[in-house]
Structure formats: C-alpha cells, structure tokens
Amino acid sequence: MSRIVVTGIGVITALGDSLAANRDALKKGQCGISFLELFPSRYAETLRFGEVKVSNEQLRQKFKVQDKGVTRTSLLAIHAFEEALKNSGLSTEQLASYDTALIGANTVGGMCLTDELYHDANNDTQGSEYISSYDIGSVNLYMQQRYGIKGIGNTINTACSSSANAIMYGARLIQHGLAKRAIVGGSDSLAKFTINGFNSLQILSPEICRPFDAARQGLNLGEGAAYLVLEKEEDAIGKKIYAVFSGACNASDAFHPSSLSDEGDGPYLAMSGAIQAAGITSNQIDFVNAHGTATVNNDEVESKAMLRLFKEVPAFASSKSNTGHTLGGSGAIEAVYSILSLEHQELYPSLHFETAIESTGLKPLLAYVQQPVQHVMSNSFGFGGNCSSLIFSKA
C-alpha cells in the first residue's frame, strides 16, 4: 500500500501565528498561557488561558472576510489553512478538484457567538446573521465555499480527539481511493460555553497547568488551529515531504462521560493499535507527544497506559503546558508539533513540572534536546473515552 505523506502544515496558537513562531517558542520553552486580553469573560482576571493575541478584526482584515456571521473559530481555521496550502503548493485547480477532500474538526463551532445570537433572537424578528454559523459544521462549510472545494467534506466532533480523528479519516479516504489528497485538521476558539462548562466540571486550574506533576490542579483552556495536507507518496514527487503518516488507531473504553478508566484501557488500546498499524514495535517510538491535560484523572491514567505498553517509556512531554488545551484543535496542533520534531530532529520540553506522580514515577522531558528522531506518537483522548493515537515518521 502506498505511503501517506504530509506535504503541507500550518498552525496558529497562543505561541504564535506561524510554523516558525511556534517552533521558536517550543525550542525556547516559552509558555503562551496568560490572563485574557481579547475575550470578555467573568474569569478574565482570575483564570489563565492560551489565548491567541490576534483580534478578530485583525484576522478579518488580513483575510478580507466581510461576512458578519463568520466566527473566530473559522478565522483561526483560515489562518492555519492558508499556511498549510502555501507550504504544500496546492493550486486553485487542485483545491477545486473533486478528488480533494476537506476534513475539519472542532467542538465549539459557532457557539462562541451565542450571546450575539441570543441578542438577535430577542430583538430582531428578521432572524440573525449568526444562525448559519452556529452549527458545528459551519466552519468546514464556510471553508468549502471560500476556497471552492468540491470534494468530500466532513466535520468530526469527538471532543478532544476530534482533529486527530480528522487526520485519520482523511488518510483513510486516500488509502481507499476516495480522494487523491486530503486537507485535514481542526480549529477551536475560546467561548463562554466551554469556559463555563469546564469550570462546572471543576477541572480548570487556578494557576498555569502542570502536566504530569503530582500537584497538578487541572487544565488551562486554549484556542488555535492547525491543518495538514496529506497525499500519496507517488503523488508528491518533487514536493517537500514533512513526514510520513505511518499509522493510527482509535479506541474507546466507554467508561465515563468525562473520565478515563483507572486501568487506561482506551489509551492503551489506541497506542498499541497505532504501533501495530505502523508496522513497528513499541521500542521504536522515540517520543510521545502526550495528551497530558494536567487533570488528576488523565495524567495518572495516561502514565499507567504508557507503563503498560512500553518496556521502557520513551521521552514524552505535553505541549498543553505551552498552549493550553485547544480542544478540537489540539490533535492537529500537536500533530504539527510532532512533525516539527521529525523535520528538525529535536524534542520540545514539557513546562512547569516539579514532582512525579507517586503511583507512576514518570517524569516528562524537561529540556530542549537535539537527537535522532524516527517515530513520534501523538495522543489525543476525548470525553466519552474516545481515544486516538497517531504515529508520524521521518520522511
């Protein structure tokens, strides 16, 4: 079977608005988590978030977006999408081809404009410009219309594993001959819906998050977007190949709506299945970009699953300590970070760690290192036990 390769990547997060800016921040161990400056919230001065410090108006002007109903989720998606297109060199004709698929992911969709829609519903009998953008599929639909994409289009929402599953799904379309190329990824913006929802679950940290630390108190929500361009290797001759998409697996422990089982069955099955799909062994994994939310449940369970899978746990870290948890965008953002590690043969550290979890004793990578990197695993575990692991390999 033909290998699936990555020919384009684009990203925007609290660390920066380009691949170069994000890589530079990761190398330097910078943290993009701070108090809110652009998003209005009652928690703006008490909780910290991975906010992209680029306003909606700046994004609208940059990409010449006139429609009022276009949400921040879509604006962030456009930013990452266009960088991925530029890096891949896809033409307008290729975008419009019926064999180009667009598989996007998000969790909040247009719900970041709930207040505006509510205001219109109470004051405007003619309807609202925000109705069409409220649906979770609105981001992908807008992208299809904006760029004239006529091929298969789909939106995936499996909570925090959404964009990891979008990548997996796009690769399958190519493998089964349903698409020649697939643009895959995800986007999520900060929203009162998610901020208040996660706060009600009591898993938002009052301080900057500390993945895999014994004293972790929860996560910091973030926002951002990332997209990858996937193609068959033989269709990418003459192009820069960032990485090979080697394997993936999705599994579910179906344990609890918002928690993983104590044994880590879902994470274990996802990681072991991805290794099997890639045709490699566990000791060939050089680095794990862990889900690492810094919640009490996830970090201990993910650690136990890694101890269960690996004879010797490889270097691992959580980039959520840099960006916050970007929900539906996190799988794609962390896939891009994994690819940067492969492209530049370097590993990025986890931040804010001090003391290992007593039951596992695992310590994440704490300093930037340059070393040979052949295979990287990227984990994304969603609510409801929807667990996905992706493996990327050096081109």
N, C-alpha and C positions, 0 to 999 in steps of 0.2 A: 504493500500500500504506500502511496506517495506520502512523503513527509509534509506536514503543515508548518509553514514558516511565518514569522512575523516580519512584515515589510514596512510597517509604519506604527509609530506610537506618539501619543500626545497626552498631556496632563496639566491640570491646574489644581492646586491645593493651597492650604494656608502657608506652605513653604515657598510658593512662587507660582508664576503664571507661564512656565515653560519647562521643558525637559531639563535644560541646562540649569535653571534656577533651582529646581527640585533636587537634582543630583548634587549641586554645590552645597545645598543646605544639609542633605543627608550625610555627605562627607564630613562636614564640619560639626555634625551632631547638634544642629540647631532645632529648636522647638517652635512651632508656629501656633501653639496654643496660648490664648490670651483672653482678656475680657473683651466683650463685644463692643464694636465701634460703629458698625453699619446696620445691624439688625436690631429693631426695637423689641425689647423683652424685659419683663419684670426682674429677670435674673442677670441683666447685663452687667451689673456691678458686683455680683456675688458668686457667679459660676464662670468657669473658663471654657472657651470653645475654640475649635480650629476654624476660625473664620477667614475666608478669602478676602483680603483687604483691597478689593476692587469693587466699586459700586455698580449697581445695575445700570446706572446712566452711562458710566464709562464703557461697560460691556455693550450696551445698545449702540453707542456711537461708534465703537470700534468695528462692530459687525453690521452696522447700518440696519438695525432692527427697528421698525416703525410700529408694529402692532402692539397695542397696549397690553393685550392679554398674554403675551409671551412672558413666561415666568423666569425667575432666577435659575431654576433647575435647568431650563432649556438654554439659557445664556451661558451657563458654565459648560454645558454639553457642547455647544457650538465652539467654544474656545478650544477644548481638548480635541474635538473632531477635526477642526481645521488644521491643527498642528500635525495630527496623525496623517491627514490627507497630503499635506505638504511633504512630510518625510517619506511617504510612500510613493509620491509622484503620480497618484491616480489622476487620470484625465476626466474632463466633464463627460466625455462619451462613455468611459468605463463606469462612472458613477450612475449614469442613466441606463446602463445595460441591465437587462432582465436577469443576468447571472451575477449581479452584485447584491448581496444581502446586507441588511442593516438590523442588527440585533442589539437592542438597548436595554437598560435596566435602571430602575430607581425604586424608591419606596415612598417618597413623599409626593412625587408628581407635581401637580399644581396646587397642592394643599398649602403651600407657602403663601398663597394669596386668599386663604379662607376668609380673612377679615374683609377684604375688598369685595369678595363675592357676597358675603353676608350683608354688607352695607348696601350693595346694589339690590339685593333681594328685598330689602325693606324700603328702598327709596326710589326704585326705577321699575316701573311696570313694563318697560320695553325689553327687559332681560338684562344680561350683563356680558361684557366682553370676556369675563373670566370663566364663563361656563365651559367653553370649548377647551380651555387649558387646564381644567380641574382634574380631568380624568388622568389616571396614571399612564395611559398610552399616549398622552398628548405630546410628550417630549419627542418620542420617535416619529409620531405623525407629522409634527412640525418639521423635523429634520428631513423626512422624506419629501415633503412639499418644497422646502427651501432648496434642497440640492437635487431635486428631480430624480430621486431614487425610485425605480420601478420594480426592483426585485423583491424577494421575500423580506418582509419586515415583521418584527415581533418585539414585544416588551415582556421582560421577565421580572417578577417580583417574588422573590423567596427570601425577603428580609435581607439580612447582612451578607448572604451568599449570592445575591441577585446578579451582580455583574460577573462574578466567577462563572455562574451558570450560563450567562450570555456568551461568554468566551467559549465555553464547552459546546454550547448549542451551535454556534457559528462554525466551529471546526467540524462538527458532525454534518452540517449541511454540505460542506466542501467534500468531505470524505464520501458522502453518498451521492455525489454528483448533482445536488440540487442548487449549488451555487459555485461559481468559479472563484469568487473572493467574498470575504465577509468582513464588514466593519463592525466590531463588537466592543462593548464597553458599558459604561454607566455614569450616572450623574445624580447627585442629591444636593439640595441646598438646605440651609438651616430653616426651620419652620417652627411656629409655636406648637403645632400639632405634635411634632416629635420631641421638642424640648419638654413640654408639659407631660407627654406620655412617658418618656424615660424618667422624668422626675417622679412621677407617680409610682414607678417601679422601684424607686429608691436606689438606683444604680448610677446616678450622676455623682461624680467625685467633687467634693468641695475644694479640692486642690488639683494641680496638674497630675494627670494619671500616671501610675507607676506599674506598668505591665510586669507580671511575674514576681512582684515584690510581696513579701509577707504582709506588709502594712497597706497594701492597695485598698482603695476605698470606692472604686468604681471608674467609669469611663468619662471622657470628655467628648461631647458630640462635635463633629466637624462637617465641613462641606467640601465639595470638589467634584472633579470629573476626570475620566481617562478613557481613551479609545485605542484599540489596536486594529491593524489591518492584517488579516490572515489570508494566505494564498498557498496553493500547492507549490512545492519547491521548483518544479519544472516550469511553472508559470512566472517565476520570479527571477529568471535568468537575467543578469545584468543589473539587478537591484541590490541595494544594501539589505542584508538579512540580519535583523537584530538578534533573533533567537529562533530556536525550533520549539514548537508546541508539541511536547513529547507524549503527554498523557494526562488523564484527568479522571476523577470519579466523584460521583455524588451519592451520598448515603444518608439515611435518617435513622436516629434512634427512637424517634416518636415518643420521647419520654415526658416532655413538659412543654407548654407553650413558650416559655421564655428561659428554660434552663436545659443544660445537657446532663445526661445521666452520670452518676458518680464514677462509673467504670469507663466513661468516654467511648462508648460503642460507636456512635456516629463519627466522631473524629478519627478513631482507629480504622474503621471500615473505609472512610474516604481516603485517608492517607495510604493505606495498604493497597486499596484498589487502584489509586493513581500510579503507584510504583509498578504494580503488575501491568497496567495498561501501557506504561512507558517501556516495558521490557527491560527493566533494570532491577537491581537489588537495593535494599534499604541502605546498605553501607556506601552506595554511590551518590547519595544525596549529600551535597556539600554545604547546603544552607537551607534553613526553613524560615520563610517569612511568615511568622506565626499569626494566628488570628489575634491573640493577645489583647483582649479588650480592657484588661485591668479590673475586671469584675471578679468577685470572690469565686463564683462558680466556674467561669470559663478558664481562667488561668491554671487553676489546680487540675481541672479535668483535661485540658489540652496537654499539660505536662505529663499527666498519668498516661495519656494515649501515646505520647512520644516515647516514654519509657517502655511502654508495652510493645511498640513497633521496632524501635532501634536498639541494637545491641549496645551501641554507644551513641548517645544523642548528638547529632551534629550541631554546629554553630546555629543559633537561632536568635531572632530578635522580633520585636513588634514595632512597626513604623507608625502605629497609632499613638505612640509616645511623641511622635513628631507632628502628626496631622490631626489628631483626634480621630474619632470613629466616624467615617464618612458614609456609613450605612450602605445604601445601594451602589454607591460609587467605590466602596472600599476594595472589592475584589479586583476591579480593573486597575485602580491606582496601585495596589500592591503587586499586581502582575507587572505593571510598568517598572516598579522599583526592582522586582526580581530580574527583569530583563536588563536593566541598567547594571546590575551586579554581574551578569554574564557578559555583557558587552565590554565592560571596563575591567573585569576581573578584580572586583572589590566587594567588600561586605560592609554594610552600614549598621551602626550600633543601636541598641535599644537605650532609651534615656530614663533617668530618674530612678534606676534600680539601686537598692541598697542591700536587702536581706532576702535570701532564698526562702521559698515556701517550705515549711518544715517537713511536710509529708513527701516532698519530691526532691528537694535539694538542688534543683536545676537553676543555673544562672545563665541569663541571655548574654549575647555578645555585647561588650561594654565599650569597645573602642573600634574605630575605623581600621580596617586592615586590607591590604592588597595581597591576594593569593590566588592560585588557580581555582577556578570555579567552573565545573562542568554541568552540574544539575542543581536546580533550585526548586524547592517546593513552596507553593503559596497557598495558605489555608484561609478559608472563609466559612465560618459557621453561623448559620442564621437561626432565628427564632423557630420554634417548632421542631428543632433538631435537624434542620436542612443543612447538611454539612458537605462542603465541596473542597477538594484539593486539586490544584493544578501543578503540573511539572513542566518547566521550561529548561531547555538545554542549550549549551553553547553551539553557535552556528558553525 
